[in-house]
Amino acid sequence: LAPDDSNTLTLFTSIGLSEQKAKETLKNEALSSALKDAIIQARRTCGASGVDKAIGTLLYSMASRLKDPKRLAFLSDGIVQCKICTELQLAAALEFVKSHPQDPINQGEFDEACGVGVAITPEQIEEAVSERTFPPEPFVSAAGEARSALKWADGKVVKNEVDLQVLHLLGPKTEADLEKKVKVARVHLFKRKHEGMTGEGRSLMEQLRGEALKFHKPGENYKTEGYVVTPNTMDLLKKHMELTGGQIRSRFPPEPNGILHIGHAKAINFNFGFAKANNGICFLRYDDTNPEKEEEKYFTAIRDMVEWLGYEPFAVTHASDNFQQLYDLAVDLVRRGHAFVCHQKGEELKGHNAPPSPWRDRPAEESLVLFDRMKKGLFAEGEATLRMKMVMEDGKLDPVAYRIKYTPHHRTGDEWCIYPTYDYTHCLCDSIENITHSLCTKEFQARRSSYFWLCNALDVYCPVQWEYGRLNLTYTVVSKRKIIKLVETGVVRDWDDPRLFTLTALRRRGFPPEAINNFCARVGVTVSQTTTEPHLLEACVRDVLNDTAPRAMAVLQPLRVTIANLPEGSKVLPDFPANEAKGSHAVPFSSTIFIEQSDFREVMEKGYKRLTPDQPVGLRHAGYVISFQKVIKDAQGKVVELEVTCCSSETAEKPKAFIHWVSQPLTCEVRLYERLFLHKHPEDQSVVPNGFLSDINPDSLHVISGALVDTSVKRAKALDRFQFERVGYFSLDPDSTADKLIFNRTVTLKEDPGKI
C-alpha cells in the first residue's frame, strides 16, 4: 500500500472495520472518500476516543448510502452526538435530507422525523409485546406489530422480548422444534402459452424453457422449424385432425429390456403430464423390436411404475402390434426407391465412417425379392439387412431398417425372423397412433431429420419430434447394461436394491411417488441435459413424508433402562405431533424401557444434552423426567443396563433434552443405506480409471439385526412408511414376515451428504 492508503486503512480499522472490509472499501474511491470525511468530522466533534464500533458502523452505513455530500457533516455530527442511534433512525435521517435539499434544515422537524430524543423503556417494550402474544398465536407477527406501536424501539430488543415471552408460554424448544427445515428451491415459472392447460400438468408446463415453449398446436405441424412440407402434407394433416378432433396426443415408448430409472420418471411426467395438462391422451407404447433382450417381467414392471407414479395410459400398445403394417410400409419404401437390401457385415456398419454400400443402387425389384427371402428365413443372421437411403443429421449413412434375428418374440413367437430397428419403427408407430408431439430426450436429436424423412418418403402423416434434456443423478449409474453387471457380480441383490435409482428400487426404499413427481417438476423440462445431486430428490421425499408418515419410536442400538419407581401402564402417542387430530396410537410403558446407547454417557462432555450421572433427561411423549442412579456393566466393562428414577415432567425442572424410548418392543431388522459409489461420477474414467465396478462403497449397506421398535408398527403392510422419531424415515421391506419385520431407511430426518 502507498503511505496515504496505509494511513486511510488504519483510519478505517480504527472505527471497527475488519482489515479485509477496509481494503475492499479502499477500492471504492467514492465510498472511501466519503467515509474518510465522515470519520474526520466525527473526530472533530467528539475526539478520536468517541468513535466506537457502534458509531463506526452507522458512519459507514451513512457514507455508503448518502447521495448529497454537503449533508455529510450534519449527519456525522448527529451520529456521534447519539441523536441518530439506530439503523431505523439513520434511514429516516437519510430520507429527510433527501426530501429537504434546501438550507437551512429545520432541526425540530428533523428531530421529530427521525425520533431524536425518543426513549423507549424496556417496560414499554414488554407491555407492547405482551398485548400481542396472548393468546400465543401466531408469534410470527408479534415483533412487527410491537415495532409498529413503538416506532423507534430497537428491533433486536423487541425480538429478544418476543423470544422471552414465547419461551415463558411454551417452554424451551425440543429437538424436534430445532430440526432444520428443508428449503424448497424456488421454481421460476413461465407464462402459460397454451389454452386449456389445467391441474396437475400445469406446473411442469409452466417451467418449459427455450425451444419447448414453441410447441406447435395440433394440425399446425408445418409451423415447426425443420418440418418438411410435401404436396400431400396439408391433406394428411386434415385427415389427422378429423381422426383426433384436434386432441393432443403423446406417448411414453420404453424398451421392455430393463427396469425404469429416475430419468424415465422425468419422461413419464413430461409425456403424461403434457397430455393431461392439455386435456389430451398419452399412450404407453412398448418398443418391443428386439426379442433377444425382452422379458415379461420388464413389461409388467414398466406398467406398474407408470401407474405407481399416478398415470393411467389411454391405451397400452406395442410396436409389435404393427409388425405386419410396418413390413408392408417397408415393401412400399423399397418400391419407391428409398431402401435396398445390403450384405455388408455388422462390424462394417459400426461408427459414422462406414464405407458406402456397394449394393446401394441395386434395382428395387431385386431388393424386393431379397427382402421377401429375408422374411422367409432364407438368410443367416447378419447376412442381409434392409437399409434406408438417407443421411442422418450426425452424418451416419443409410441407417438399417430391418435385421434378421432367429429369436422367438415375446408376443409373436416364431411368426417373424426379421425385426425393425428404432430408426425405422419409432416415427411410423407415432404416425399410426396419430401422435401430435413425439417427446424424446436430447440424444435423439440426430434422428429428427430421419424421422421427418421416413414419414414423408412413405407419404404418411408426419408428427413432430421435440427433444428435451435427460435427467441424470450423481453417485449412481442408470445404464441397463451396468446395472445388470452390478446384479451379476453380487454388488446389489437385484434391480430393486434400494441403493439403486431404478424406480422399483426407489419404491422399495420407501420413496413416495408424489415426491418423485415433485422432484421432476422442480428440475423442470429444459433442452439441456441436467445432472442433479441426490439430496435434491431426498428433500422432496422429506417434504412428503413429513406430512404423511405416521410417527413411531425405534431404538437401533438399545440400552436397557430400569425405572425404579414407575408403575406399569401405557401411553398414547400422536401419529403426527404437529397435528394430533390426525390420529394416535397406544404403546406399553413399563418399568423396563430401552433407549439409544448414544443417549447416555458416563462422563459429561461439553455440549452433551442427554442422560449422564449429573444430568436428567426427559422421555418423549411420556410426561416423565428420568435421573441416573446406577450403571450395570458386563465382564468386559461395557454398559449393559441403567437404573434410574423418574418424576413428572410437570414438577421437574425442564430438562435440556427429550429422548425417545421403547417398552415391550418388537425386535426387527433395520437396513441403513449410504451411497453405492464413492465418487460423484463413477463412470468418468479420468476419476475412476478402473471402471465403475472399482468405485463401490464397501459401507453402502449396514444391517442392524437387533433393533427395537414400538408395537404400533405390528400390523404394517409392505412399503408402509413411518418416521422413527429422532432416527429417520423408514419403509417396511417386502421381505418382512409376521415373525420378522425388516425396515429400510428411506432418508435421514435432515440432509446428510453421505447417506441416501
Secondary structure as GFF3:
##gff-version 3
##sequence-region A 1 756
A	DSSP	alpha_helix	3	13	.	.	.	ID=ss1
A	DSSP	alpha_helix	19	27	.	.	.	ID=ss2
A	DSSP	alpha_helix	29	46	.	.	.	ID=ss3
A	DSSP	three_ten_helix	48	50	.	.	.	ID=ss4
A	DSSP	alpha_helix	53	65	.	.	.	ID=ss5
A	DSSP	three_ten_helix	69	71	.	.	.	ID=ss6
A	DSSP	alpha_helix	72	80	.	.	.	ID=ss7
A	DSSP	alpha_helix	87	99	.	.	.	ID=ss8
A	DSSP	alpha_helix	107	114	.	.	.	ID=ss9
A	DSSP	alpha_helix	122	132	.	.	.	ID=ss10
A	DSSP	alpha_helix	142	149	.	.	.	ID=ss11
A	DSSP	alpha_helix	155	170	.	.	.	ID=ss12
A	DSSP	three_ten_helix	199	201	.	.	.	ID=ss13
A	DSSP	alpha_helix	202	205	.	.	.	ID=ss14
A	DSSP	three_ten_helix	210	214	.	.	.	ID=ss15
A	DSSP	three_ten_helix	221	223	.	.	.	ID=ss16
A	DSSP	alpha_helix	233	244	.	.	.	ID=ss17
A	DSSP	beta_strand	249	252	.	.	.	ID=ss18
A	DSSP	alpha_helix	262	277	.	.	.	ID=ss19
A	DSSP	beta_strand	281	286	.	.	.	ID=ss20
A	DSSP	alpha_helix	296	308	.	.	.	ID=ss21
A	DSSP	beta_strand	315	318	.	.	.	ID=ss22
A	DSSP	three_ten_helix	319	322	.	.	.	ID=ss23
A	DSSP	alpha_helix	323	335	.	.	.	ID=ss24
A	DSSP	beta_strand	339	342	.	.	.	ID=ss25
A	DSSP	alpha_helix	346	349	.	.	.	ID=ss26
A	DSSP	alpha_helix	364	375	.	.	.	ID=ss27
A	DSSP	beta_strand	385	388	.	.	.	ID=ss28
A	DSSP	beta_strand	400	404	.	.	.	ID=ss29
A	DSSP	beta_strand	418	420	.	.	.	ID=ss30
A	DSSP	alpha_helix	422	432	.	.	.	ID=ss31
A	DSSP	beta_strand	437	441	.	.	.	ID=ss32
A	DSSP	three_ten_helix	442	447	.	.	.	ID=ss33
A	DSSP	alpha_helix	448	457	.	.	.	ID=ss34
A	DSSP	beta_strand	464	468	.	.	.	ID=ss35
A	DSSP	beta_strand	471	473	.	.	.	ID=ss36
A	DSSP	alpha_helix	480	488	.	.	.	ID=ss37
A	DSSP	alpha_helix	503	509	.	.	.	ID=ss38
A	DSSP	alpha_helix	513	523	.	.	.	ID=ss39
A	DSSP	beta_strand	530	532	.	.	.	ID=ss40
A	DSSP	alpha_helix	534	548	.	.	.	ID=ss41
A	DSSP	beta_strand	551	552	.	.	.	ID=ss42
A	DSSP	beta_strand	554	555	.	.	.	ID=ss43
A	DSSP	beta_strand	558	563	.	.	.	ID=ss44
A	DSSP	beta_strand	569	574	.	.	.	ID=ss45
A	DSSP	three_ten_helix	580	582	.	.	.	ID=ss46
A	DSSP	beta_strand	584	589	.	.	.	ID=ss47
A	DSSP	beta_strand	592	596	.	.	.	ID=ss48
A	DSSP	three_ten_helix	597	599	.	.	.	ID=ss49
A	DSSP	beta_strand	617	619	.	.	.	ID=ss50
A	DSSP	beta_strand	624	633	.	.	.	ID=ss51
A	DSSP	beta_strand	639	648	.	.	.	ID=ss52
A	DSSP	beta_strand	658	659	.	.	.	ID=ss53
A	DSSP	beta_strand	666	673	.	.	.	ID=ss54
A	DSSP	three_ten_helix	692	695	.	.	.	ID=ss55
A	DSSP	beta_strand	701	709	.	.	.	ID=ss56
A	DSSP	three_ten_helix	711	713	.	.	.	ID=ss57
A	DSSP	beta_strand	721	724	.	.	.	ID=ss58
A	DSSP	beta_strand	728	732	.	.	.	ID=ss59
A	DSSP	beta_strand	741	747	.	.	.	ID=ss60
###
